[in-house]
Amino acid sequence: MTVKFECYQTGCDFMVRADTEDELVHLVQEHAERTHDLSIERDAIVAETEQV
C-alpha cells in the first residue's frame, strides 16, 4: 500500500510517498521539524494521508 502526504504550510511544496504508514510518518515529522520548526503528532499526519 502506497501512501502520500502533501505539506499544508503556505508556500511549501513538500510531497512524499512511502510504502508504509510508519515510513511516511517518520519522513513527514522530520520535514516538519527541519523545515518548519514544528512537531506534528502521528494522528494529525495520518488524518491528512492519502492512499494511492
Secondary structure as GFF3:
##gff-version 3
##sequence-region A 1 52
A	DSSP	beta_strand	3	6	.	.	.	ID=ss1
A	DSSP	beta_strand	15	18	.	.	.	ID=ss2
A	DSSP	alpha_helix	21	36	.	.	.	ID=ss3
A	DSSP	alpha_helix	42	47	.	.	.	ID=ss4
A	DSSP	beta_strand	50	51	.	.	.	ID=ss5
###
